[in-house]
Each structure stands twice: as structure tokens, then as C-alpha cells.
Amino acid sequence: MSIRDEFNVHVLNDGGIEKAKAIAEVYSRALDDLERLCGAEGREMAVARTKLQESAFFAKRAMAVRPENQR
């Protein structure tokens, strides 16, 4: 059975790894800023945090599927 590209693992090259780290840093700074402005507690902040985590996942995936970022 072959694996569809949507479900395949994409092994990153050194440039891709650096981009993944940069994406994580952008999202980390954004969450830090939001927590300073809104507070870190509460249901709404939990939802905001979850949505940022979800968005970060898709941003990293968007970068990882590009051939120039793969081994």
C-alpha cells in the first residue's frame, strides 16, 4: 500500500529545521505578548492558546511540504 502525500512524513533538511525553529519562535513571542495583555488564565485564553498551537502546526506543515525544505 502506498501512503498519500497528505499523510507522509517529511524529513527536513538543515534549512527546514531552522525555518521550523523560526516559526516556533514567532508563535512563542505572540503567545507571550497575548498572555501579558490578556493574562494566562481562563477559558478564552486556553482557546486562544490552542488555536495558536493549531496554527503553528499548519504553518510548519506548509513549510515542511515544500521540496526545498526536505532532505
N, CA, C and O atoms as a GROMACS GRO file, in nm:
protein
  284
    1MET      N    1   0.084  -0.118   0.000
    1MET     CA    2   0.000   0.000   0.000
    1MET      C    3   0.088   0.124   0.000
    1MET      O    4   0.186   0.131   0.075
    2SER      N    5   0.056   0.221  -0.081
    2SER     CA    6   0.132   0.345  -0.083
    2SER      C    7   0.067   0.446   0.011
    2SER      O    8  -0.054   0.442   0.035
    3ILE      N    9   0.148   0.536   0.062
    3ILE     CA   10   0.099   0.639   0.154
    3ILE      C   11   0.077   0.767   0.074
    3ILE      O   12   0.165   0.813   0.002
    4ARG      N   13  -0.040   0.823   0.090
    4ARG     CA   14  -0.072   0.950   0.024
    4ARG      C   15   0.017   1.060   0.082
    4ARG      O   16   0.056   1.054   0.198
    5ASP      N   17   0.048   1.160   0.000
    5ASP     CA   18   0.136   1.268   0.043
    5ASP      C   19   0.080   1.342   0.165
    5ASP      O   20   0.157   1.390   0.248
    6GLU      N   21  -0.051   1.351   0.176
    6GLU     CA   22  -0.112   1.421   0.289
    6GLU      C   23  -0.075   1.359   0.424
    6GLU      O   24  -0.080   1.426   0.527
    7PHE      N   25  -0.038   1.231   0.423
    7PHE     CA   26  -0.010   1.159   0.546
    7PHE      C   27   0.135   1.117   0.559
    7PHE      O   28   0.173   1.051   0.656
    8ASN      N   29   0.216   1.154   0.463
    8ASN     CA   30   0.355   1.114   0.462
    8ASN      C   31   0.438   1.198   0.558
    8ASN      O   32   0.402   1.311   0.590
    9VAL      N   33   0.549   1.143   0.602
    9VAL     CA   34   0.643   1.214   0.687
    9VAL      C   35   0.738   1.292   0.597
    9VAL      O   36   0.786   1.240   0.496
   10HIS      N   37   0.764   1.416   0.633
   10HIS     CA   38   0.856   1.499   0.558
   10HIS      C   39   0.978   1.525   0.646
   10HIS      O   40   0.968   1.595   0.747
   11VAL      N   41   1.091   1.468   0.608
   11VAL     CA   42   1.214   1.486   0.684
   11VAL      C   43   1.279   1.615   0.637
   11VAL      O   44   1.305   1.633   0.518
   12LEU      N   45   1.304   1.704   0.731
   12LEU     CA   46   1.356   1.836   0.697
   12LEU      C   47   1.508   1.835   0.681
   12LEU      O   48   1.579   1.761   0.750
   13ASN      N   49   1.555   1.919   0.589
   13ASN     CA   50   1.698   1.943   0.579
   13ASN      C   51   1.735   2.051   0.682
   13ASN      O   52   1.648   2.097   0.756
   14ASP      N   53   1.862   2.091   0.686
   14ASP     CA   54   1.905   2.189   0.785
   14ASP      C   55   1.829   2.321   0.772
   14ASP      O   56   1.794   2.382   0.873
   15GLY      N   57   1.805   2.366   0.649
   15GLY     CA   58   1.731   2.489   0.628
   15GLY      C   59   1.588   2.478   0.678
   15GLY      O   60   1.536   2.572   0.737
   16GLY      N   61   1.525   2.364   0.654
   16GLY     CA   62   1.389   2.341   0.701
   16GLY      C   63   1.381   2.339   0.853
   16GLY      O   64   1.286   2.391   0.911
   17ILE      N   65   1.481   2.279   0.916
   17ILE     CA   66   1.485   2.276   1.063
   17ILE      C   67   1.496   2.417   1.118
   17ILE      O   68   1.429   2.452   1.216
   18GLU      N   69   1.581   2.499   1.057
   18GLU     CA   70   1.594   2.638   1.101
   18GLU      C   71   1.464   2.715   1.082
   18GLU      O   72   1.427   2.796   1.167
   19LYS      N   73   1.394   2.691   0.972
   19LYS     CA   74   1.265   2.757   0.949
   19LYS      C   75   1.162   2.712   1.051
   19LYS      O   76   1.083   2.793   1.100
   20ALA      N   77   1.161   2.584   1.085
   20ALA     CA   78   1.068   2.533   1.186
   20ALA      C   79   1.093   2.600   1.320
   20ALA      O   80   0.999   2.635   1.391
   21LYS      N   81   1.220   2.617   1.355
   21LYS     CA   82   1.254   2.686   1.480
   21LYS      C   83   1.209   2.832   1.475
   21LYS      O   84   1.157   2.884   1.574
   22ALA      N   85   1.228   2.897   1.362
   22ALA     CA   86   1.187   3.037   1.348
   22ALA      C   87   1.036   3.051   1.361
   22ALA      O   88   0.987   3.145   1.423
   23ILE      N   89   0.962   2.959   1.302
   23ILE     CA   90   0.816   2.961   1.314
   23ILE      C   91   0.776   2.945   1.460
   23ILE      O   92   0.688   3.016   1.509
   24ALA      N   93   0.840   2.851   1.529
   24ALA     CA   94   0.810   2.829   1.671
   24ALA      C   95   0.839   2.955   1.753
   24ALA      O   96   0.763   2.988   1.845
   25GLU      N   97   0.947   3.024   1.721
   25GLU     CA   98   0.982   3.146   1.794
   25GLU      C   99   0.878   3.255   1.771
   25GLU      O  100   0.841   3.325   1.866
   26VAL      N  101   0.829   3.270   1.648
   26VAL     CA  102   0.726   3.369   1.617
   26VAL      C  103   0.601   3.342   1.701
   26VAL      O  104   0.546   3.434   1.762
   27TYR      N  105   0.558   3.217   1.703
   27TYR     CA  106   0.438   3.182   1.779
   27TYR      C  107   0.461   3.195   1.930
   27TYR      O  108   0.370   3.235   2.002
   28SER      N  109   0.579   3.162   1.977
   28SER     CA  110   0.610   3.176   2.119
   28SER      C  111   0.603   3.322   2.162
   28SER      O  112   0.546   3.354   2.266
   29ARG      N  113   0.661   3.410   2.081
   29ARG     CA  114   0.656   3.553   2.112
   29ARG      C  115   0.512   3.603   2.112
   29ARG      O  116   0.472   3.680   2.199
   30ALA      N  117   0.433   3.558   2.013
   30ALA     CA  118   0.293   3.601   2.005
   30ALA      C  119   0.216   3.558   2.130
   30ALA      O  120   0.140   3.637   2.186
   31LEU      N  121   0.235   3.435   2.173
   31LEU     CA  122   0.164   3.387   2.292
   31LEU      C  123   0.211   3.460   2.416
   31LEU      O  124   0.130   3.495   2.502
   32ASP      N  125   0.342   3.485   2.427
   32ASP     CA  126   0.392   3.563   2.541
   32ASP      C  127   0.326   3.701   2.545
   32ASP      O  128   0.282   3.746   2.650
   33ASP      N  129   0.321   3.766   2.429
   33ASP     CA  130   0.260   3.900   2.422
   33ASP      C  131   0.111   3.895   2.460
   33ASP      O  132   0.064   3.980   2.535
   34LEU      N  133   0.040   3.798   2.408
   34LEU     CA  134  -0.102   3.786   2.440
   34LEU      C  135  -0.125   3.760   2.589
   34LEU      O  136  -0.216   3.816   2.649
   35GLU      N  137  -0.042   3.674   2.647
   35GLU     CA  138  -0.056   3.646   2.790
   35GLU      C  139  -0.026   3.770   2.874
   35GLU      O  140  -0.088   3.790   2.979
   36ARG      N  141   0.068   3.852   2.830
   36ARG     CA  142   0.095   3.977   2.902
   36ARG      C  143  -0.026   4.071   2.894
   36ARG      O  144  -0.059   4.139   2.991
   37LEU      N  145  -0.090   4.075   2.778
   37LEU     CA  146  -0.204   4.164   2.759
   37LEU      C  147  -0.332   4.112   2.821
   37LEU      O  148  -0.411   4.189   2.877
   38CYS      N  149  -0.355   3.981   2.812
   38CYS     CA  150  -0.484   3.923   2.850
   38CYS      C  151  -0.480   3.842   2.978
   38CYS      O  152  -0.585   3.813   3.037
   39GLY      N  153  -0.362   3.807   3.023
   39GLY     CA  154  -0.348   3.712   3.133
   39GLY      C  155  -0.339   3.571   3.077
   39GLY      O  156  -0.386   3.544   2.966
   40ALA      N  157  -0.279   3.483   3.153
   40ALA     CA  158  -0.255   3.347   3.105
   40ALA      C  159  -0.366   3.250   3.142
   40ALA      O  160  -0.368   3.136   3.096
   41GLU      N  161  -0.459   3.294   3.224
   41GLU     CA  162  -0.563   3.204   3.275
   41GLU      C  163  -0.696   3.229   3.205
   41GLU      O  164  -0.716   3.331   3.139
   42GLY      N  165  -0.786   3.134   3.222
   42GLY     CA  166  -0.922   3.148   3.173
   42GLY      C  167  -0.949   3.068   3.048
   42GLY      O  168  -0.859   3.032   2.972
   43ARG      N  169  -1.076   3.040   3.030
   43ARG     CA  170  -1.120   2.958   2.916
   43ARG      C  171  -1.085   3.021   2.784
   43ARG      O  172  -1.035   2.953   2.694
   44GLU      N  173  -1.110   3.151   2.770
   44GLU     CA  174  -1.084   3.218   2.642
   44GLU      C  175  -0.936   3.214   2.607
   44GLU      O  176  -0.899   3.194   2.491
   45MET      N  177  -0.850   3.233   2.708
   45MET     CA  178  -0.705   3.226   2.681
   45MET      C  179  -0.664   3.084   2.645
   45MET      O  180  -0.576   3.064   2.562
   46ALA      N  181  -0.728   2.986   2.707
   46ALA     CA  182  -0.699   2.846   2.672
   46ALA      C  183  -0.735   2.819   2.527
   46ALA      O  184  -0.662   2.749   2.456
   47VAL      N  185  -0.848   2.873   2.482
   47VAL     CA  186  -0.888   2.856   2.343
   47VAL      C  187  -0.790   2.928   2.251
   47VAL      O  188  -0.749   2.874   2.148
   48ALA      N  189  -0.752   3.050   2.288
   48ALA     CA  190  -0.655   3.125   2.207
   48ALA      C  191  -0.524   3.049   2.196
   48ALA      O  192  -0.465   3.041   2.088
   49ARG      N  193  -0.476   2.992   2.308
   49ARG     CA  194  -0.352   2.915   2.308
   49ARG      C  195  -0.365   2.792   2.216
   49ARG      O  196  -0.275   2.763   2.138
   50THR      N  197  -0.477   2.722   2.227
   50THR     CA  198  -0.499   2.604   2.144
   50THR      C  199  -0.501   2.640   1.996
   50THR      O  200  -0.445   2.568   1.913
   51LYS      N  201  -0.566   2.751   1.962
   51LYS     CA  202  -0.574   2.793   1.822
   51LYS      C  203  -0.436   2.835   1.770
   51LYS      O  204  -0.405   2.812   1.653
   52LEU      N  205  -0.354   2.897   1.855
   52LEU     CA  206  -0.218   2.929   1.814
   52LEU      C  207  -0.137   2.802   1.790
   52LEU      O  208  -0.060   2.793   1.695
   53GLN      N  209  -0.154   2.704   1.878
   53GLN     CA  210  -0.084   2.576   1.859
   53GLN      C  211  -0.126   2.511   1.727
   53GLN      O  212  -0.043   2.460   1.653
   54GLU      N  213  -0.255   2.515   1.700
   54GLU     CA  214  -0.307   2.458   1.575
   54GLU      C  215  -0.250   2.534   1.455
   54GLU      O  216  -0.206   2.472   1.358
   55SER      N  217  -0.251   2.664   1.462
   55SER     CA  218  -0.199   2.745   1.353
   55SER      C  219  -0.049   2.721   1.332
   55SER      O  220  -0.002   2.713   1.218
   56ALA      N  221   0.026   2.708   1.441
   56ALA     CA  222   0.169   2.681   1.430
   56ALA      C  223   0.194   2.547   1.361
   56ALA      O  224   0.284   2.535   1.279
   57PHE      N  225   0.113   2.448   1.395
   57PHE     CA  226   0.125   2.317   1.330
   57PHE      C  227   0.110   2.331   1.178
   57PHE      O  228   0.191   2.278   1.102
   58PHE      N  229   0.006   2.403   1.136
   58PHE     CA  230  -0.018   2.415   0.993
   58PHE      C  231   0.085   2.503   0.924
   58PHE      O  232   0.119   2.480   0.808
   59ALA      N  233   0.136   2.603   0.994
   59ALA     CA  234   0.245   2.685   0.937
   59ALA      C  235   0.369   2.599   0.916
   59ALA      O  236   0.434   2.608   0.811
   60LYS      N  237   0.403   2.517   1.014
   60LYS     CA  238   0.519   2.428   1.000
   60LYS      C  239   0.496   2.327   0.889
   60LYS      O  240   0.588   2.296   0.812
   61ARG      N  241   0.376   2.274   0.880
   61ARG     CA  242   0.345   2.179   0.773
   61ARG      C  243   0.354   2.246   0.636
   61ARG      O  244   0.406   2.187   0.542
   62ALA      N  245   0.305   2.368   0.626
   62ALA     CA  246   0.313   2.440   0.498
   62ALA      C  247   0.459   2.456   0.455
   62ALA      O  248   0.490   2.447   0.336
   63MET      N  249   0.546   2.480   0.550
   63MET     CA  250   0.689   2.491   0.519
   63MET      C  251   0.748   2.354   0.488
   63MET      O  252   0.828   2.340   0.396
   64ALA      N  253   0.708   2.252   0.563
   64ALA     CA  254   0.769   2.118   0.550
   64ALA      C  255   0.736   2.050   0.420
   64ALA      O  256   0.816   1.968   0.372
   65VAL      N  257   0.621   2.079   0.360
   65VAL     CA  258   0.584   2.010   0.236
   65VAL      C  259   0.657   2.069   0.115
   65VAL      O  260   0.652   2.011   0.006
   66ARG      N  261   0.722   2.181   0.132
   66ARG     CA  262   0.795   2.241   0.020
   66ARG      C  263   0.925   2.162  -0.004
   66ARG      O  264   1.003   2.143   0.090
   67PRO      N  265   0.948   2.118  -0.125
   67PRO     CA  266   1.066   2.033  -0.153
   67PRO      C  267   1.199   2.094  -0.110
   67PRO      O  268   1.289   2.020  -0.070
   68GLU      N  269   1.213   2.226  -0.118
   68GLU     CA  270   1.340   2.287  -0.084
   68GLU      C  271   1.373   2.277   0.066
   68GLU      O  272   1.486   2.306   0.106
   69ASN      N  273   1.276   2.237   0.148
   69ASN     CA  274   1.299   2.224   0.291
   69ASN      C  275   1.316   2.079   0.335
   69ASN      O  276   1.330   2.051   0.454
   70GLN      N  277   1.314   1.986   0.240
   70GLN     CA  278   1.321   1.844   0.270
   70GLN      C  279   1.457   1.785   0.231
   70GLN      O  280   1.528   1.837   0.145
   71ARG      N  281   1.490   1.677   0.299
   71ARG     CA  282   1.610   1.601   0.262
   71ARG      C  283   1.584   1.525   0.136
   71ARG      O  284   1.672   1.454   0.087
   0.00000   0.00000   0.00000
